[in-house]
Amino acid sequence: MTLPRRPVWMDLATYSGAEISSFYAAVCGWTAGEGSDQFGGYFMFFNHDVPVVGAMPTPADQPGGWTMYIQVDDVASTLSAIEAAGGSVA
C-alpha cells in the first residue's frame, strides 16, 4: 500500500560534492556513495546502508538546491489543487 501525496525521493543539486558530503555526514549521519561518471557524477547518500537522497554536481551557471518527488494518485487533480492554492505548474 502506498500513501497519496507523500515524498518518495529527493535530489540535491550542489556546487561542491566533497563539502556537502562532509556537511550531511556531520548533520544527518549520512554517508556518500561514489559518483557515477555515466550519470554526470550523480551519487546517493545512505543512512545505515539504505539510500535516502540522491545528489549531483551542478554547473556554476545553474541554480543548485533540492528537488522533492511526491507520489500522487491523480496527477491532473493534484495540479489543479496546486493552482487553486496559489501555486504554479512549470
N, CA, C and O atoms as a GROMACS GRO file, in nm:
protein
  360
    1MET      N    1   0.083  -0.118   0.000
    1MET     CA    2   0.000   0.000   0.000
    1MET      C    3   0.088   0.124   0.000
    1MET      O    4   0.190   0.129   0.069
    2THR      N    5   0.049   0.223  -0.076
    2THR     CA    6   0.122   0.349  -0.078
    2THR      C    7   0.032   0.460  -0.026
    2THR      O    8  -0.091   0.450  -0.031
    3LEU      N    9   0.094   0.562   0.024
    3LEU     CA   10   0.019   0.676   0.075
    3LEU      C   11   0.016   0.785  -0.032
    3LEU      O   12   0.119   0.815  -0.091
    4PRO      N   13  -0.100   0.845  -0.058
    4PRO     CA   14  -0.104   0.952  -0.157
    4PRO      C   15  -0.033   1.076  -0.106
    4PRO      O   16  -0.031   1.104   0.014
    5ARG      N   17   0.024   1.148  -0.198
    5ARG     CA   18   0.090   1.276  -0.170
    5ARG      C   19   0.200   1.266  -0.066
    5ARG      O   20   0.208   1.349   0.025
    6ARG      N   21   0.282   1.166  -0.080
    6ARG     CA   22   0.393   1.152   0.013
    6ARG      C   23   0.524   1.168  -0.064
    6ARG      O   24   0.533   1.125  -0.179
    7PRO      N   25   0.625   1.228  -0.002
    7PRO     CA   26   0.756   1.235  -0.067
    7PRO      C   27   0.811   1.094  -0.087
    7PRO      O   28   0.804   1.010   0.003
    8VAL      N   29   0.865   1.068  -0.206
    8VAL     CA   30   0.922   0.937  -0.233
    8VAL      C   31   1.071   0.942  -0.264
    8VAL      O   32   1.138   0.839  -0.257
    9TRP      N   33   1.124   1.059  -0.297
    9TRP     CA   34   1.267   1.071  -0.323
    9TRP      C   35   1.302   1.218  -0.328
    9TRP      O   36   1.217   1.302  -0.358
   10MET      N   37   1.428   1.249  -0.297
   10MET     CA   38   1.476   1.386  -0.309
   10MET      C   39   1.614   1.383  -0.373
   10MET      O   40   1.693   1.291  -0.352
   11ASP      N   41   1.640   1.486  -0.452
   11ASP     CA   42   1.771   1.505  -0.514
   11ASP      C   43   1.825   1.641  -0.473
   11ASP      O   44   1.750   1.737  -0.456
   12LEU      N   45   1.955   1.648  -0.457
   12LEU     CA   46   2.023   1.773  -0.426
   12LEU      C   47   2.119   1.805  -0.539
   12LEU      O   48   2.208   1.726  -0.570
   13ALA      N   49   2.101   1.922  -0.600
   13ALA     CA   50   2.198   1.973  -0.697
   13ALA      C   51   2.291   2.066  -0.620
   13ALA      O   52   2.245   2.161  -0.557
   14THR      N   53   2.420   2.039  -0.626
   14THR     CA   54   2.515   2.110  -0.540
   14THR      C   55   2.640   2.150  -0.617
   14THR      O   56   2.676   2.087  -0.717
   15TYR      N   57   2.706   2.253  -0.570
   15TYR     CA   58   2.829   2.300  -0.633
   15TYR      C   59   2.953   2.229  -0.580
   15TYR      O   60   3.058   2.233  -0.643
   16SER      N   61   2.942   2.165  -0.465
   16SER     CA   62   3.059   2.104  -0.403
   16SER      C   63   3.023   1.971  -0.338
   16SER      O   64   2.976   1.967  -0.225
   17GLY      N   65   3.046   1.863  -0.410
   17GLY     CA   66   3.014   1.731  -0.357
   17GLY      C   67   3.092   1.694  -0.233
   17GLY      O   68   3.034   1.637  -0.139
   18ALA      N   69   3.222   1.724  -0.229
   18ALA     CA   70   3.303   1.686  -0.114
   18ALA      C   71   3.260   1.761   0.011
   18ALA      O   72   3.245   1.701   0.118
   19GLU      N   73   3.240   1.891  -0.001
   19GLU     CA   74   3.198   1.970   0.116
   19GLU      C   75   3.058   1.932   0.161
   19GLU      O   76   3.032   1.922   0.281
   20ILE      N   77   2.969   1.911   0.067
   20ILE     CA   78   2.831   1.878   0.102
   20ILE      C   79   2.826   1.739   0.166
   20ILE      O   80   2.744   1.714   0.255
   21SER      N   81   2.911   1.649   0.120
   21SER     CA   82   2.916   1.515   0.180
   21SER      C   83   2.957   1.523   0.326
   21SER      O   84   2.898   1.456   0.411
   22SER      N   85   3.056   1.604   0.356
   22SER     CA   86   3.101   1.622   0.494
   22SER      C   87   2.991   1.686   0.578
   22SER      O   88   2.970   1.647   0.693
   23PHE      N   89   2.923   1.785   0.521
   23PHE     CA   90   2.816   1.854   0.593
   23PHE      C   91   2.705   1.757   0.633
   23PHE      O   92   2.667   1.753   0.750
   24TYR      N   93   2.653   1.678   0.537
   24TYR     CA   94   2.542   1.588   0.569
   24TYR      C   95   2.587   1.469   0.654
   24TYR      O   96   2.506   1.410   0.726
   25ALA      N   97   2.714   1.433   0.648
   25ALA     CA   98   2.766   1.331   0.739
   25ALA      C   99   2.760   1.383   0.882
   25ALA      O  100   2.721   1.310   0.974
   26ALA      N  101   2.800   1.509   0.902
   26ALA     CA  102   2.801   1.566   1.036
   26ALA      C  103   2.660   1.594   1.088
   26ALA      O  104   2.632   1.571   1.206
   27VAL      N  105   2.573   1.643   1.001
   27VAL     CA  106   2.438   1.684   1.044
   27VAL      C  107   2.342   1.566   1.053
   27VAL      O  108   2.266   1.555   1.149
   28CYS      N  109   2.345   1.477   0.954
   28CYS     CA  110   2.244   1.369   0.945
   28CYS      C  111   2.301   1.229   0.968
   28CYS      O  112   2.226   1.133   0.985
   29GLY      N  113   2.432   1.217   0.968
   29GLY     CA  114   2.492   1.086   0.981
   29GLY      C  115   2.493   1.006   0.852
   29GLY      O  116   2.516   0.885   0.853
   30TRP      N  117   2.467   1.074   0.738
   30TRP     CA  118   2.464   1.006   0.609
   30TRP      C  119   2.605   0.984   0.557
   30TRP      O  120   2.696   1.062   0.586
   31THR      N  121   2.623   0.877   0.480
   31THR     CA  122   2.749   0.854   0.410
   31THR      C  123   2.721   0.870   0.261
   31THR      O  124   2.614   0.833   0.212
   32ALA      N  125   2.819   0.923   0.190
   32ALA     CA  126   2.804   0.947   0.046
   32ALA      C  127   2.862   0.830  -0.032
   32ALA      O  128   2.972   0.783  -0.004
   33GLY      N  129   2.786   0.785  -0.131
   33GLY     CA  130   2.836   0.683  -0.221
   33GLY      C  131   2.926   0.745  -0.327
   33GLY      O  132   2.947   0.866  -0.328
   34GLU      N  133   2.978   0.663  -0.412
   34GLU     CA  134   3.064   0.709  -0.521
   34GLU      C  135   2.981   0.771  -0.632
   34GLU      O  136   2.871   0.723  -0.662
   35GLY      N  137   3.032   0.878  -0.691
   35GLY     CA  138   2.965   0.939  -0.806
   35GLY      C  139   2.978   0.854  -0.929
   35GLY      O  140   3.078   0.783  -0.947
   36SER      N  141   2.878   0.859  -1.015
   36SER     CA  142   2.878   0.781  -1.138
   36SER      C  143   2.910   0.871  -1.257
   36SER      O  144   2.837   0.966  -1.286
   37ASP      N  145   3.021   0.842  -1.326
   37ASP     CA  146   3.054   0.918  -1.446
   37ASP      C  147   2.945   0.903  -1.552
   37ASP      O  148   2.916   0.997  -1.626
   38GLN      N  149   2.886   0.786  -1.559
   38GLN     CA  150   2.780   0.758  -1.657
   38GLN      C  151   2.660   0.851  -1.638
   38GLN      O  152   2.591   0.883  -1.734
   39PHE      N  153   2.636   0.894  -1.513
   39PHE     CA  154   2.521   0.980  -1.484
   39PHE      C  155   2.564   1.118  -1.437
   39PHE      O  156   2.498   1.178  -1.352
   40GLY      N  157   2.674   1.169  -1.490
   40GLY     CA  158   2.717   1.305  -1.464
   40GLY      C  159   2.763   1.332  -1.322
   40GLY      O  160   2.754   1.446  -1.275
   41GLY      N  161   2.812   1.231  -1.252
   41GLY     CA  162   2.859   1.249  -1.116
   41GLY      C  163   2.752   1.226  -1.010
   41GLY      O  164   2.778   1.248  -0.892
   42TYR      N  165   2.633   1.183  -1.051
   42TYR     CA  166   2.524   1.157  -0.957
   42TYR      C  167   2.568   1.053  -0.856
   42TYR      O  168   2.630   0.952  -0.890
   43PHE      N  169   2.535   1.079  -0.729
   43PHE     CA  170   2.566   0.982  -0.624
   43PHE      C  171   2.451   0.982  -0.523
   43PHE      O  172   2.363   1.068  -0.527
   44MET      N  173   2.454   0.886  -0.434
   44MET     CA  174   2.349   0.877  -0.332
   44MET      C  175   2.410   0.888  -0.193
   44MET      O  176   2.524   0.847  -0.169
   45PHE      N  177   2.331   0.945  -0.104
   45PHE     CA  178   2.362   0.943   0.038
   45PHE      C  179   2.289   0.823   0.098
   45PHE      O  180   2.178   0.789   0.057
   46PHE      N  181   2.353   0.760   0.196
   46PHE     CA  182   2.297   0.643   0.261
   46PHE      C  183   2.284   0.666   0.411
   46PHE      O  184   2.366   0.734   0.472
   47ASN      N  185   2.181   0.609   0.467
   47ASN     CA  186   2.161   0.607   0.612
   47ASN      C  187   2.155   0.460   0.651
   47ASN      O  188   2.058   0.391   0.620
   48HIS      N  189   2.258   0.412   0.719
   48HIS     CA  190   2.267   0.269   0.755
   48HIS      C  191   2.251   0.181   0.632
   48HIS      O  192   2.173   0.086   0.632
   49ASP      N  193   2.324   0.213   0.527
   49ASP     CA  194   2.327   0.138   0.401
   49ASP      C  195   2.197   0.144   0.320
   49ASP      O  196   2.182   0.071   0.222
   50VAL      N  197   2.104   0.228   0.360
   50VAL     CA  198   1.979   0.247   0.286
   50VAL      C  199   1.986   0.381   0.212
   50VAL      O  200   2.010   0.484   0.275
   51PRO      N  201   1.967   0.381   0.078
   51PRO     CA  202   1.972   0.509   0.006
   51PRO      C  203   1.858   0.601   0.050
   51PRO      O  204   1.742   0.559   0.056
   52VAL      N  205   1.893   0.727   0.081
   52VAL     CA  206   1.793   0.822   0.130
   52VAL      C  207   1.777   0.944   0.041
   52VAL      O  208   1.669   1.003   0.037
   53VAL      N  209   1.881   0.984  -0.028
   53VAL     CA  210   1.880   1.106  -0.109
   53VAL      C  211   1.981   1.092  -0.220
   53VAL      O  212   2.088   1.034  -0.200
   54GLY      N  213   1.948   1.143  -0.337
   54GLY     CA  214   2.044   1.150  -0.446
   54GLY      C  215   2.105   1.288  -0.453
   54GLY      O  216   2.044   1.385  -0.408
   55ALA      N  217   2.224   1.299  -0.509
   55ALA     CA  218   2.290   1.429  -0.523
   55ALA      C  219   2.371   1.430  -0.652
   55ALA      O  220   2.415   1.326  -0.701
   56MET      N  221   2.388   1.549  -0.705
   56MET     CA  222   2.464   1.563  -0.829
   56MET      C  223   2.532   1.698  -0.833
   56MET      O  224   2.482   1.795  -0.776
   57PRO      N  225   2.646   1.704  -0.900
   57PRO     CA  226   2.710   1.834  -0.918
   57PRO      C  227   2.628   1.918  -1.017
   57PRO      O  228   2.567   1.864  -1.110
   58THR      N  229   2.627   2.048  -0.995
   58THR     CA  230   2.556   2.136  -1.086
   58THR      C  231   2.653   2.242  -1.136
   58THR      O  232   2.735   2.291  -1.058
   59PRO      N  233   2.645   2.279  -1.263
   59PRO     CA  234   2.734   2.384  -1.314
   59PRO      C  235   2.710   2.516  -1.242
   59PRO      O  236   2.600   2.543  -1.194
   60ALA      N  237   2.814   2.598  -1.236
   60ALA     CA  238   2.808   2.725  -1.163
   60ALA      C  239   2.701   2.819  -1.220
   60ALA      O  240   2.650   2.905  -1.148
   61ASP      N  241   2.666   2.804  -1.348
   61ASP     CA  242   2.568   2.894  -1.408
   61ASP      C  243   2.424   2.844  -1.393
   61ASP      O  244   2.331   2.903  -1.448
   62GLN      N  245   2.405   2.736  -1.320
   62GLN     CA  246   2.270   2.683  -1.297
   62GLN      C  247   2.240   2.683  -1.147
   62GLN      O  248   2.331   2.669  -1.065
   63PRO      N  249   2.113   2.698  -1.113
   63PRO     CA  250   2.082   2.700  -0.970
   63PRO      C  251   2.097   2.563  -0.906
   63PRO      O  252   2.065   2.460  -0.965
   64GLY      N  253   2.145   2.563  -0.784
   64GLY     CA  254   2.150   2.442  -0.705
   64GLY      C  255   2.026   2.437  -0.618
   64GLY      O  256   1.945   2.529  -0.620
   65GLY      N  257   2.012   2.332  -0.543
   65GLY     CA  258   1.900   2.322  -0.450
   65GLY      C  259   1.840   2.184  -0.448
   65GLY      O  260   1.887   2.092  -0.514
   66TRP      N  261   1.733   2.173  -0.371
   66TRP     CA  262   1.665   2.046  -0.350
   66TRP      C  263   1.547   2.031  -0.446
   66TRP      O  264   1.478   2.128  -0.476
   67THR      N  265   1.526   1.909  -0.495
   67THR     CA  266   1.407   1.871  -0.571
   67THR      C  267   1.342   1.756  -0.497
   67THR      O  268   1.407   1.656  -0.467
   68MET      N  269   1.213   1.770  -0.467
   68MET     CA  270   1.141   1.664  -0.397
   68MET      C  271   1.039   1.602  -0.493
   68MET      O  272   0.964   1.674  -0.560
   69TYR      N  273   1.036   1.472  -0.497
   69TYR     CA  274   0.942   1.398  -0.580
   69TYR      C  275   0.830   1.348  -0.491
   69TYR      O  276   0.855   1.286  -0.388
   70ILE      N  277   0.706   1.374  -0.530
   70ILE     CA  278   0.590   1.339  -0.448
   70ILE      C  279   0.501   1.243  -0.526
   70ILE      O  280   0.468   1.268  -0.642
   71GLN      N  281   0.464   1.136  -0.462
   71GLN     CA  282   0.372   1.038  -0.522
   71GLN      C  283   0.230   1.086  -0.504
   71GLN      O  284   0.189   1.123  -0.394
   72VAL      N  285   0.154   1.085  -0.613
   72VAL     CA  286   0.012   1.121  -0.607
   72VAL      C  287  -0.069   1.016  -0.681
   72VAL      O  288  -0.018   0.947  -0.769
   73ASP      N  289  -0.196   1.005  -0.645
   73ASP     CA  290  -0.285   0.910  -0.713
   73ASP      C  291  -0.338   0.965  -0.845
   73ASP      O  292  -0.360   0.890  -0.939
   74ASP      N  293  -0.358   1.097  -0.852
   74ASP     CA  294  -0.418   1.158  -0.969
   74ASP      C  295  -0.343   1.288  -1.000
   74ASP      O  296  -0.361   1.388  -0.932
   75VAL      N  297  -0.260   1.284  -1.103
   75VAL     CA  298  -0.176   1.399  -1.136
   75VAL      C  299  -0.260   1.521  -1.172
   75VAL      O  300  -0.233   1.630  -1.122
   76ALA      N  301  -0.360   1.504  -1.256
   76ALA     CA  302  -0.440   1.619  -1.302
   76ALA      C  303  -0.509   1.689  -1.184
   76ALA      O  304  -0.508   1.812  -1.177
   77SER      N  305  -0.568   1.613  -1.094
   77SER     CA  306  -0.637   1.677  -0.982
   77SER      C  307  -0.537   1.740  -0.885
   77SER      O  308  -0.567   1.841  -0.822
   78THR      N  309  -0.420   1.681  -0.872
   78THR     CA  310  -0.317   1.739  -0.785
   78THR      C  311  -0.267   1.871  -0.843
   78THR      O  312  -0.248   1.967  -0.769
   79LEU      N  313  -0.245   1.876  -0.974
   79LEU     CA  314  -0.204   2.002  -1.038
   79LEU      C  315  -0.310   2.109  -1.023
   79LEU      O  316  -0.278   2.225  -0.999
   80SER      N  317  -0.435   2.072  -1.036
   80SER     CA  318  -0.545   2.166  -1.014
   80SER      C  319  -0.546   2.217  -0.871
   80SER      O  320  -0.567   2.336  -0.848
   81ALA      N  321  -0.523   2.129  -0.775
   81ALA     CA  322  -0.520   2.169  -0.634
   81ALA      C  323  -0.403   2.263  -0.607
   81ALA      O  324  -0.416   2.356  -0.528
   82ILE      N  325  -0.290   2.239  -0.671
   82ILE     CA  326  -0.174   2.327  -0.655
   82ILE      C  327  -0.209   2.468  -0.704
   82ILE      O  328  -0.183   2.566  -0.634
   83GLU      N  329  -0.267   2.477  -0.822
   83GLU     CA  330  -0.304   2.608  -0.877
   83GLU      C  331  -0.412   2.675  -0.795
   83GLU      O  332  -0.407   2.796  -0.776
   84ALA      N  333  -0.509   2.600  -0.746
   84ALA     CA  334  -0.618   2.656  -0.664
   84ALA      C  335  -0.565   2.711  -0.533
   84ALA      O  336  -0.623   2.804  -0.476
   85ALA      N  337  -0.454   2.655  -0.484
   85ALA     CA  338  -0.396   2.701  -0.359
   85ALA      C  339  -0.296   2.815  -0.379
   85ALA      O  340  -0.235   2.863  -0.284
   86GLY      N  341  -0.282   2.860  -0.505
   86GLY     CA  342  -0.192   2.972  -0.534
   86GLY      C  343  -0.057   2.933  -0.587
   86GLY      O  344   0.027   3.020  -0.611
   87GLY      N  345  -0.034   2.804  -0.607
   87GLY     CA  346   0.092   2.758  -0.663
   87GLY      C  347   0.090   2.767  -0.814
   87GLY      O  348  -0.011   2.802  -0.874
   88SER      N  349   0.203   2.735  -0.875
   88SER     CA  350   0.209   2.735  -1.021
   88SER      C  351   0.270   2.604  -1.068
   88SER      O  352   0.344   2.538  -0.995
   89VAL      N  353   0.240   2.570  -1.190
   89VAL     CA  354   0.290   2.448  -1.252
   89VAL      C  355   0.387   2.490  -1.361
   89VAL      O  356   0.354   2.570  -1.448
   90ALA      N  357   0.507   2.435  -1.355
   90ALA     CA  358   0.610   2.468  -1.454
   90ALA      C  359   0.619   2.359  -1.558
   90ALA      O  360   0.700   2.368  -1.650
   0.00000   0.00000   0.00000
